[in-house]
């Protein structure tokens, strides 16, 4: 279960970005959240609003990367091989 994820220098996001799926305890329970054993709640649905080209799709692409990286990185990459990525075009040289 993913409660939150954070990324930086990925797709159209240069700065640190965090997506938090936890639900405030004061919110009434509904079909759209899932209660965990510790009584915390996590949203099953995430809505993102913004204009065309604002980066809405790029907000969930880190999940796609993780779904590839976890099962494949140990089998397809050599021990000292770097993770393949293209840095944000505005990233300074020290971030590359």
VMD Tcl script that builds the backbone (N, CA, C; Angstrom):
set m [mol new atoms 288]
animate dup $m
set s [atomselect $m all]
$s set {name element resname resid chain x y z} {
  {N N UNK 1 A 0.848 -1.172 0.000}
  {CA C UNK 1 A 0.000 0.000 0.000}
  {C C UNK 1 A 0.895 1.237 0.000}
  {N N UNK 2 A 0.653 2.102 -0.909}
  {CA C UNK 2 A 1.407 3.344 -0.987}
  {C C UNK 2 A 0.643 4.431 -0.243}
  {N N UNK 3 A 1.291 4.986 0.782}
  {CA C UNK 3 A 0.680 6.079 1.538}
  {C C UNK 3 A 1.074 7.432 0.963}
  {N N UNK 4 A 2.294 7.526 0.488}
  {CA C UNK 4 A 2.796 8.760 -0.125}
  {C C UNK 4 A 4.026 8.432 -0.940}
  {N N UNK 5 A 4.362 9.308 -1.856}
  {CA C UNK 5 A 5.620 9.176 -2.570}
  {C C UNK 5 A 6.147 10.571 -2.876}
  {N N UNK 6 A 7.460 10.652 -2.998}
  {CA C UNK 6 A 8.133 11.920 -3.238}
  {C C UNK 6 A 9.164 11.718 -4.340}
  {N N UNK 7 A 9.324 12.730 -5.165}
  {CA C UNK 7 A 10.318 12.659 -6.232}
  {C C UNK 7 A 10.876 14.049 -6.504}
  {N N UNK 8 A 11.993 14.063 -7.201}
  {CA C UNK 8 A 12.686 15.308 -7.515}
  {C C UNK 8 A 13.429 15.113 -8.833}
  {N N UNK 9 A 13.489 16.157 -9.658}
  {CA C UNK 9 A 14.229 16.098 -10.918}
  {C C UNK 9 A 13.715 14.960 -11.802}
  {N N UNK 10 A 12.392 14.895 -11.962}
  {CA C UNK 10 A 11.772 13.815 -12.721}
  {C C UNK 10 A 10.734 14.400 -13.663}
  {N N UNK 11 A 10.826 14.045 -14.933}
  {CA C UNK 11 A 9.921 14.539 -15.970}
  {C C UNK 11 A 9.873 16.066 -15.922}
  {N N UNK 12 A 8.694 16.661 -15.788}
  {CA C UNK 12 A 8.592 18.130 -15.809}
  {C C UNK 12 A 8.746 18.751 -14.424}
  {N N UNK 13 A 9.085 17.961 -13.415}
  {CA C UNK 13 A 9.239 18.461 -12.042}
  {C C UNK 13 A 10.717 18.552 -11.680}
  {N N UNK 14 A 11.217 19.753 -11.537}
  {CA C UNK 14 A 12.610 19.950 -11.140}
  {C C UNK 14 A 12.737 19.885 -9.622}
  {N N UNK 15 A 11.882 20.594 -8.913}
  {CA C UNK 15 A 11.952 20.665 -7.452}
  {C C UNK 15 A 11.284 19.467 -6.795}
  {N N UNK 16 A 11.504 19.352 -5.502}
  {CA C UNK 16 A 10.930 18.282 -4.696}
  {C C UNK 16 A 9.404 18.326 -4.762}
  {N N UNK 17 A 8.765 17.179 -4.999}
  {CA C UNK 17 A 7.308 17.090 -5.070}
  {C C UNK 17 A 6.861 15.867 -4.279}
  {N N UNK 18 A 5.846 16.035 -3.454}
  {CA C UNK 18 A 5.321 14.924 -2.656}
  {C C UNK 18 A 3.833 14.759 -2.921}
  {N N UNK 19 A 3.414 13.516 -3.141}
  {CA C UNK 19 A 2.009 13.180 -3.314}
  {C C UNK 19 A 1.613 12.364 -2.092}
  {N N UNK 20 A 0.702 12.888 -1.301}
  {CA C UNK 20 A 0.284 12.263 -0.047}
  {C C UNK 20 A -1.137 11.737 -0.202}
  {N N UNK 21 A -1.318 10.428 -0.041}
  {CA C UNK 21 A -2.616 9.799 -0.194}
  {C C UNK 21 A -3.319 9.553 1.144}
  {N N UNK 22 A -2.720 9.984 2.242}
  {CA C UNK 22 A -3.356 9.784 3.541}
  {C C UNK 22 A -4.554 10.716 3.692}
  {N N UNK 23 A -5.554 10.238 4.419}
  {CA C UNK 23 A -6.789 10.984 4.625}
  {C C UNK 23 A -6.847 11.441 6.076}
  {N N UNK 24 A -7.226 12.661 6.284}
  {CA C UNK 24 A -7.362 13.221 7.625}
  {C C UNK 24 A -8.361 12.399 8.441}
  {N N UNK 25 A -8.059 12.144 9.699}
  {CA C UNK 25 A -8.929 11.330 10.565}
  {C C UNK 25 A -10.283 11.990 10.804}
  {N N UNK 26 A -10.364 13.301 10.638}
  {CA C UNK 26 A -11.620 14.008 10.871}
  {C C UNK 26 A -12.628 13.812 9.740}
  {N N UNK 27 A -12.161 13.348 8.588}
  {CA C UNK 27 A -13.034 13.127 7.440}
  {C C UNK 27 A -13.838 11.845 7.660}
  {N N UNK 28 A -15.121 11.901 7.381}
  {CA C UNK 28 A -15.981 10.719 7.541}
  {C C UNK 28 A -15.533 9.614 6.588}
  {N N UNK 29 A -15.647 8.373 7.037}
  {CA C UNK 29 A -15.260 7.233 6.203}
  {C C UNK 29 A -16.167 7.135 4.987}
  {N N UNK 30 A -15.592 6.695 3.879}
  {CA C UNK 30 A -16.375 6.519 2.656}
  {C C UNK 30 A -15.793 5.362 1.855}
  {N N UNK 31 A -16.467 5.052 0.770}
  {CA C UNK 31 A -16.014 3.998 -0.141}
  {C C UNK 31 A -14.670 4.370 -0.779}
  {N N UNK 32 A -14.350 5.645 -0.842}
  {CA C UNK 32 A -13.167 6.116 -1.546}
  {C C UNK 32 A -11.901 6.119 -0.708}
  {N N UNK 33 A -11.977 5.624 0.531}
  {CA C UNK 33 A -10.755 5.483 1.318}
  {C C UNK 33 A -10.691 4.092 1.923}
  {N N UNK 34 A -9.500 3.722 2.343}
  {CA C UNK 34 A -9.252 2.392 2.902}
  {C C UNK 34 A -8.654 2.567 4.289}
  {N N UNK 35 A -9.244 1.928 5.277}
  {CA C UNK 35 A -8.737 2.032 6.645}
  {C C UNK 35 A -7.722 0.926 6.903}
  {N N UNK 36 A -6.563 1.317 7.418}
  {CA C UNK 36 A -5.489 0.377 7.716}
  {C C UNK 36 A -5.619 -0.142 9.143}
  {N N UNK 37 A -4.808 -1.119 9.502}
  {CA C UNK 37 A -4.854 -1.715 10.844}
  {C C UNK 37 A -4.600 -0.705 11.951}
  {N N UNK 38 A -3.794 0.301 11.668}
  {CA C UNK 38 A -3.489 1.301 12.694}
  {C C UNK 38 A -4.535 2.426 12.739}
  {N N UNK 39 A -5.666 2.215 12.065}
  {CA C UNK 39 A -6.798 3.152 12.017}
  {C C UNK 39 A -6.538 4.373 11.148}
  {N N UNK 40 A -5.382 4.450 10.492}
  {CA C UNK 40 A -5.160 5.538 9.541}
  {C C UNK 40 A -5.900 5.191 8.249}
  {N N UNK 41 A -6.162 6.203 7.447}
  {CA C UNK 41 A -6.907 5.994 6.208}
  {C C UNK 41 A -6.082 6.481 5.025}
  {N N UNK 42 A -6.221 5.758 3.906}
  {CA C UNK 42 A -5.524 6.087 2.670}
  {C C UNK 42 A -6.569 6.190 1.562}
  {N N UNK 43 A -6.441 7.208 0.719}
  {CA C UNK 43 A -7.379 7.414 -0.376}
  {C C UNK 43 A -7.189 6.363 -1.464}
  {N N UNK 44 A -8.290 5.864 -2.010}
  {CA C UNK 44 A -8.252 4.957 -3.148}
  {C C UNK 44 A -8.257 5.734 -4.466}
  {N N UNK 45 A -8.650 6.993 -4.386}
  {CA C UNK 45 A -8.813 7.825 -5.569}
  {C C UNK 45 A -8.054 9.131 -5.368}
  {N N UNK 46 A -7.416 9.599 -6.423}
  {CA C UNK 46 A -6.700 10.872 -6.382}
  {C C UNK 46 A -7.169 11.714 -7.550}
  {N N UNK 47 A -7.584 12.935 -7.276}
  {CA C UNK 47 A -7.984 13.872 -8.321}
  {C C UNK 47 A -6.926 14.952 -8.445}
  {N N UNK 48 A -6.526 15.256 -9.670}
  {CA C UNK 48 A -5.528 16.292 -9.922}
  {C C UNK 48 A -6.114 17.262 -10.943}
  {N N UNK 49 A -6.125 18.530 -10.586}
  {CA C UNK 49 A -6.675 19.561 -11.460}
  {C C UNK 49 A -5.549 20.441 -11.980}
  {N N UNK 50 A -5.674 20.881 -13.217}
  {CA C UNK 50 A -4.694 21.793 -13.784}
  {C C UNK 50 A -4.922 21.959 -15.272}
  {N N UNK 51 A -4.306 22.957 -15.821}
  {CA C UNK 51 A -4.449 23.239 -17.241}
  {C C UNK 51 A -3.723 22.231 -18.110}
  {N N UNK 52 A -3.987 22.318 -19.410}
  {CA C UNK 52 A -3.288 21.453 -20.357}
  {C C UNK 52 A -1.789 21.740 -20.297}
  {N N UNK 53 A -0.997 20.691 -20.248}
  {CA C UNK 53 A 0.456 20.834 -20.207}
  {C C UNK 53 A 1.003 21.228 -18.846}
  {N N UNK 54 A 0.190 21.129 -17.795}
  {CA C UNK 54 A 0.626 21.552 -16.459}
  {C C UNK 54 A 1.393 20.471 -15.703}
  {N N UNK 55 A 1.457 19.248 -16.235}
  {CA C UNK 55 A 2.223 18.192 -15.586}
  {C C UNK 55 A 1.395 17.204 -14.793}
  {N N UNK 56 A 0.092 17.150 -15.038}
  {CA C UNK 56 A -0.769 16.234 -14.287}
  {C C UNK 56 A -0.361 14.778 -14.512}
  {N N UNK 57 A -0.136 14.400 -15.749}
  {CA C UNK 57 A 0.262 13.016 -16.059}
  {C C UNK 57 A 1.633 12.695 -15.490}
  {N N UNK 58 A 2.531 13.674 -15.515}
  {CA C UNK 58 A 3.880 13.453 -14.997}
  {C C UNK 58 A 3.894 13.267 -13.488}
  {N N UNK 59 A 2.800 13.619 -12.821}
  {CA C UNK 59 A 2.705 13.454 -11.379}
  {C C UNK 59 A 2.639 11.977 -10.980}
  {N N UNK 60 A 2.098 11.130 -11.844}
  {CA C UNK 60 A 1.984 9.705 -11.510}
  {C C UNK 60 A 3.032 8.841 -12.219}
  {N N UNK 61 A 3.834 9.416 -13.109}
  {CA C UNK 61 A 4.867 8.634 -13.804}
  {C C UNK 61 A 5.934 8.056 -12.882}
  {N N UNK 62 A 6.235 8.674 -11.722}
  {CA C UNK 62 A 7.179 8.002 -10.816}
  {C C UNK 62 A 6.688 6.619 -10.380}
  {N N UNK 63 A 5.376 6.427 -10.286}
  {CA C UNK 63 A 4.844 5.109 -9.930}
  {C C UNK 63 A 5.133 4.092 -11.026}
  {N N UNK 64 A 5.066 4.523 -12.272}
  {CA C UNK 64 A 5.397 3.644 -13.389}
  {C C UNK 64 A 6.869 3.244 -13.334}
  {N N UNK 65 A 7.744 4.214 -13.027}
  {CA C UNK 65 A 9.170 3.919 -12.908}
  {C C UNK 65 A 9.416 2.906 -11.793}
  {N N UNK 66 A 8.790 3.113 -10.642}
  {CA C UNK 66 A 8.974 2.203 -9.503}
  {C C UNK 66 A 8.474 0.800 -9.849}
  {N N UNK 67 A 7.348 0.722 -10.573}
  {CA C UNK 67 A 6.816 -0.598 -10.937}
  {C C UNK 67 A 7.756 -1.336 -11.883}
  {N N UNK 68 A 8.575 -0.600 -12.659}
  {CA C UNK 68 A 9.599 -1.237 -13.482}
  {C C UNK 68 A 10.846 -1.534 -12.650}
  {N N UNK 69 A 11.284 -0.568 -11.866}
  {CA C UNK 69 A 12.563 -0.658 -11.175}
  {C C UNK 69 A 12.609 -1.796 -10.157}
  {N N UNK 70 A 11.574 -1.950 -9.369}
  {CA C UNK 70 A 11.599 -2.959 -8.303}
  {C C UNK 70 A 11.787 -4.374 -8.856}
  {N N UNK 71 A 10.996 -4.820 -9.817}
  {CA C UNK 71 A 11.201 -6.205 -10.271}
  {C C UNK 71 A 12.349 -6.399 -11.253}
  {N N UNK 72 A 12.752 -5.359 -11.980}
  {CA C UNK 72 A 13.713 -5.539 -13.070}
  {C C UNK 72 A 15.125 -5.077 -12.786}
  {N N UNK 73 A 15.323 -4.202 -11.844}
  {CA C UNK 73 A 16.651 -3.624 -11.652}
  {C C UNK 73 A 17.686 -4.663 -11.247}
  {N N UNK 74 A 17.280 -5.676 -10.520}
  {CA C UNK 74 A 18.234 -6.675 -10.054}
  {C C UNK 74 A 18.583 -7.687 -11.141}
  {N N UNK 75 A 17.724 -7.822 -12.133}
  {CA C UNK 75 A 17.938 -8.819 -13.164}
  {C C UNK 75 A 18.550 -8.248 -14.433}
  {N N UNK 76 A 18.214 -7.008 -14.765}
  {CA C UNK 76 A 18.646 -6.432 -16.029}
  {C C UNK 76 A 19.840 -5.500 -15.904}
  {N N UNK 77 A 20.223 -5.122 -14.701}
  {CA C UNK 77 A 21.307 -4.167 -14.527}
  {C C UNK 77 A 22.480 -4.822 -13.822}
  {N N UNK 78 A 23.670 -4.371 -14.192}
  {CA C UNK 78 A 24.874 -4.837 -13.515}
  {C C UNK 78 A 24.982 -4.140 -12.162}
  {N N UNK 79 A 25.749 -4.705 -11.263}
  {CA C UNK 79 A 25.862 -4.199 -9.901}
  {C C UNK 79 A 26.251 -2.720 -9.832}
  {N N UNK 80 A 27.215 -2.287 -10.612}
  {CA C UNK 80 A 27.702 -0.912 -10.550}
  {C C UNK 80 A 27.106 -0.013 -11.628}
  {N N UNK 81 A 26.133 -0.528 -12.383}
  {CA C UNK 81 A 25.511 0.255 -13.450}
  {C C UNK 81 A 24.590 1.321 -12.858}
  {N N UNK 82 A 24.607 2.505 -13.448}
  {CA C UNK 82 A 23.780 3.603 -12.960}
  {C C UNK 82 A 22.340 3.429 -13.443}
  {N N UNK 83 A 21.408 3.957 -12.677}
  {CA C UNK 83 A 20.000 3.909 -13.049}
  {C C UNK 83 A 19.797 4.802 -14.271}
  {N N UNK 84 A 19.167 4.282 -15.328}
  {CA C UNK 84 A 18.977 5.097 -16.525}
  {C C UNK 84 A 17.915 6.175 -16.294}
  {N N UNK 85 A 18.289 7.430 -16.544}
  {CA C UNK 85 A 17.317 8.517 -16.417}
  {C C UNK 85 A 17.779 9.708 -17.225}
  {N N UNK 86 A 16.845 10.548 -17.571}
  {CA C UNK 86 A 17.124 11.809 -18.251}
  {C C UNK 86 A 16.737 12.912 -17.281}
  {N N UNK 87 A 17.681 13.720 -16.815}
  {CA C UNK 87 A 17.361 14.764 -15.845}
  {C C UNK 87 A 16.490 15.861 -16.458}
  {N N UNK 88 A 15.852 16.597 -15.604}
  {CA C UNK 88 A 15.052 17.737 -16.024}
  {C C UNK 88 A 15.932 18.683 -16.825}
  {N N UNK 89 A 15.396 19.262 -17.888}
  {CA C UNK 89 A 16.228 20.091 -18.772}
  {C C UNK 89 A 16.745 21.356 -18.091}
  {N N UNK 90 A 16.159 21.773 -16.984}
  {CA C UNK 90 A 16.653 22.941 -16.259}
  {C C UNK 90 A 17.602 22.579 -15.109}
  {N N UNK 91 A 17.831 21.280 -14.914}
  {CA C UNK 91 A 18.700 20.854 -13.809}
  {C C UNK 91 A 20.120 21.343 -14.044}
  {N N UNK 92 A 20.738 21.824 -12.983}
  {CA C UNK 92 A 22.120 22.249 -13.108}
  {C C UNK 92 A 23.022 21.020 -13.168}
  {N N UNK 93 A 24.255 21.210 -13.557}
  {CA C UNK 93 A 25.182 20.100 -13.749}
  {C C UNK 93 A 25.379 19.268 -12.495}
  {N N UNK 94 A 25.284 19.873 -11.296}
  {CA C UNK 94 A 25.522 19.103 -10.071}
  {C C UNK 94 A 24.377 18.149 -9.767}
  {N N UNK 95 A 23.216 18.291 -10.413}
  {CA C UNK 95 A 22.111 17.366 -10.207}
  {C C UNK 95 A 22.134 16.203 -11.188}
  {N N UNK 96 A 22.946 16.285 -12.196}
  {CA C UNK 96 A 22.942 15.234 -13.236}
  {C C UNK 96 A 23.739 14.043 -12.826}
}
mol reanalyze $m
mol bondsrecalc $m
mol representation Tube
mol addrep $m
